Every structure is written in C-alpha cells, then in structure tokens.
Amino acid sequence: MKNRRNHYRVLHVQPDAPKEIICSSYRTMMQRMRMHPDLGGDDRNAAIINEAYATLANSRSRVAYDKTRLYLERGGSTSTVTGGTAARPSSKHSDHCAFCGTRYEYGKNDQIGSFCGNCQSPLFLAEQSLAEKRDRRTIARVSNKQSLIFCTHWPQSEPCAGQADDISLNGMKFHSNTSLQEGQIIKIESQVLRSVARVTHCQQQRNGYWKTGVQFVSLCFIQSRGSFISGRA
C-alpha cells in the first residue's frame, strides 16, 4: 500500500470509535476547524481527510481497511492481503482458494470451470487461463463497458457494484463508490467473467467515485449457450 496513512489518526479518533464519532470528528475538522477548501483549507489536506472519512464511514470499506491495517501492522505484505487476511502467493501449485482461503484437492478441483465450494470463486489461475488462445479471443470480444459486482470479504451479504472502464488480458479497471486498498484481494463477477483479483491502485475521482485497477489472480470466462450462462470448460 503506497499510502499507509492511518485513517483513524487522520480523523483523530480511536479504532473502535462508532460511526457517529467519526462523522462528528469529520464535521469538526472540515467546518469548525475550517479545513474545507471553501473555508480556506488546503486542498491536499482536505483530500486526505475526505479519503479517511469515505473509508471509515462505510461499514464494508471500514472492515476491509481494518483487516488490512492490522495485517500490515503485524509485518505482513500488501501483496498477500485477501479480503483483509493473509493469502498465499499465486502459484501453479496452489491448493487454496485465492479469495476465502478454503482448501481444495490440488489437481482435481483447479481445472478450467472449477469453482470454490465455499465462495464460488474460480480456482483456475489467471496466468494459465490467459495462456490459451481461446481466452485471448474471448477478451478481444469483450466490451470495456461492463456492469459488475464485487466482494471485499467473505461472507458478504450485499456485494458492491461497479462499472468496468477497461478489460485487458491481465486485469481491468472499474469505477465504484467503494474505496479499496492496494494489495487487497476481491472477487469480481460480470456477464463475461468471474475472477479473484488483486487491487493495484485506487484513486478517488472528482465526482466522488473511486477508480480501481486490479490484476487477475484466478479467472474464468463465461459464455452463453442459448438462454443459459456457463463457465467455459
């Protein structure tokens, strides 16, 4: 994570502070302490405060941030953060789901079209899937403007929504109203693919939405057959 600012310290609250305290501290800083740019505050400082508030005021993003923060404080690497917990590095001999960590039998359940029995994430690793010519043809036909949903942790009762901007062989970019942390592992589903992906960057735009880039970890393209949608096997 390039930006390792502690959002709780930015807002001068404790990690166990309820949402009401977080909101109150934010209003105090931006209004009473006149840190809002319209009141003479510095644009950069206001952006940092807004980022901290956007993360902590949303229950889903706060849970993901807390898990990532605690993991990093214990000496972990952002390259191995999944749903806020430690994930095993991607390898051709992985025997755990890259998203929820559920163990499966290597060599039996990690073929194309195989999914985790717990969270339904694809198990086939992205570097193997994209090596196939069929997948290269598939991605060439995919429209960049795709609606999608994604989960930041498991289980998650209500997935987050997003809109893809760009889909390539290695990953994708999308807009959403959810702030994500660099290195965080998420599960993505759309009409054309299912994937577990690692966040490479996340930046807030002027319209308030977040533009996120991800790299695929595991991947399965979905093709339609008549009125049915199925994973390609």
N, C-alpha and C positions, 0 to 999 in steps of 0.2 A: 504494500500500500504506500504510494508515493506520499500521500498526505496522512501523517499519523497524528494529527491534532486530536486531542481528547475533547469530544463534543461536550462532555459534561463540564470540563474545566472552562471551555469557551463560554458556556451559559452560567457558570458559577453555581452549579447545582451538584448534589450528590448522585452517584449512580443508581440509588434506589428511590430517587425523587419521583413522586407521582406526576402525571401529565399536567395537572393544574399548576404545580410549582414551576415546571418547565415553561409553560405558557406565560406565567406571571413574570418570570425572570426575563424571558424574551421581550415582553412588552416594556418592562422597566428599562432594559438596555437600549432598546430602539427608540423609545419615546421619552421617558423621563431623563435618561442619560444622554439623549439626543445623538444616538449613534446612527440613526437613519440618515441616508444621504440627503433627503429632503429637509432635514433639520440641521444640516451642516456636518454630518458624519462622513467618515472616509468610506469610499466605495468598496475598497478591498476588505476592510474590517467588517462592513455590513454583509458582504458576501459570505464571509466565514461564519458569522452569526446566523445568517439565513440557512446555510448548509447544515449547521449543527441543529437548528430548530426543526428543519424539514426531516432530518433523520430521527430525532428523538420524539417528535410529536406524533409520528406514525408508528403504531404498535408493531407492525410487521418489520419495518426497516429498523426499528429500535432493537428488536430481538436479534436480528441478523448482525447488527452493529455490535451489540453486547457480546455475542459469542465470538466474533472476530477479534474484538478488543481484548478479551480475556485470553484468547489463544495466543495473540501476539505478545501480551504481557508475560506469558509463560515461556517465551522464547521460540514460538512457532514461526513458520514462514507463510507469507500470504499466498505462495504458490501451492500450498496444500490446505487451503481452507474450503470446506464444503458445508454449505448450509450453516456455517459458523463453527463447524467442528473439523478436526483433522482428517484429511482424506489421504489415501495412499496415492503416490505419484502415478500418473498414467504409464502403463507399460503393457507390452503384448502378453504378459502373463498375469494380469490382474485377476483376482478371484473374488473381488468385492464390487458391489455397485458403486459407481463413482459419485452418486448423489446421496443415498441414505446409508451406505456402508454395509448393506446386507450381503452376507457371504453366499456365493453360489459355487457350483461344481465347475471348476475350470475345464474347458474343452468340451463341455456338454451343453451349457446354457449360455455361451457367449458367442453364438453364431449370429449371422445377419438375421434380423427379425426376432431376436430373443430380447425379452424384457425382464426387468427385476420383478420378482413375485411380490415384493413389498410396496414399492413406489411406482412401478411400471415404467421406470426409466430404461432406455435402450442400453444394452450391455456391450454391443459391438463397438470397439474403439474406433474413433474418428479416422485415425491415420490409416487403418486397414480398410474402412469403408470407402474413403475417398481415393484409394489406390485403384479402385475398379472403374473401368471406362463407363459402365452404365451409370454410376453415380455422377460422373463428370457431365454426362449428357443430361442427367436429371437436373443438376444445379444450373445448367445453361438455360433450361426452360423455365426456371422459377422466376416469377415476378418479384422484384425487390420490395414492392408494397404489399406486405402480408400482415394480417392481424395475427396476433399470437397471445398466448398466456404463459406465465412462468411462475415457478415456485421458488422461494428463497430458503425454505426449510421443509422438513417432513416430520410428521404430517402437517398439512396446511389446508384448512377448510375452504378458503377462498383464494384461488390463485390471483396473481396480479395480471393486468392487461397491458399490452404494448402494441406498437406498430413498427414493423421492420422497415429500415431505410435501405439496407444493402445486405445481400447474402452472397458469400463467396465460398470457395472450396474449404477454407479453413475456419470460417466463423461468420458472424453477422453483426450488424449494428441496428439498434432499435431505440424508439422513444417510449417513455413511460412516465408515470408520476411517482415512481419508486426510486429512491436513492440506493445504490448498491456500492459495495466496497470492492476495490481492486483485489483480485485473487479469490473472491467469493465464488462458490460453485452453485449454479442454479439449474433447474430443469425447465426446458422450453418445449412447448408444443404448438404446432400450427397445422394448417391444412396439408402442408407438404413435407413436414419433417418432425421428428422428435429428437431431442438432444439433451445431453448434460453438457454444460459449457462453463468455462472459467471466465470471469469478468476481467477484461484487460484495462478498461477505463470507464469512468462515469462522470459526466460533467453536466451541471445544471445550465439550461438554456434561458434566454431572456423571457420566454413565455412561461417559465416555471417548471417545464418538463425536464426530465433527465435523459440525456443521450448516452447510451451504453454500448460499448463494444465488447464482444465475447469471442473466445476461441473454443471450438468444439472439442470436447473430451470424448464423448461417445455419441453415436449418430445413427439414425435410421430414417431413410426417406420413406414417405408414404405415397402409395399410388392408388388411384381409384379404379375399381373394376365394376362397371355398371353403377349401381347405387350403393356399393359397398366401398369402404376405405380399409386398406390392409397394409401391413408392413411388407416391404419387398423382401422376398426370401430367395 
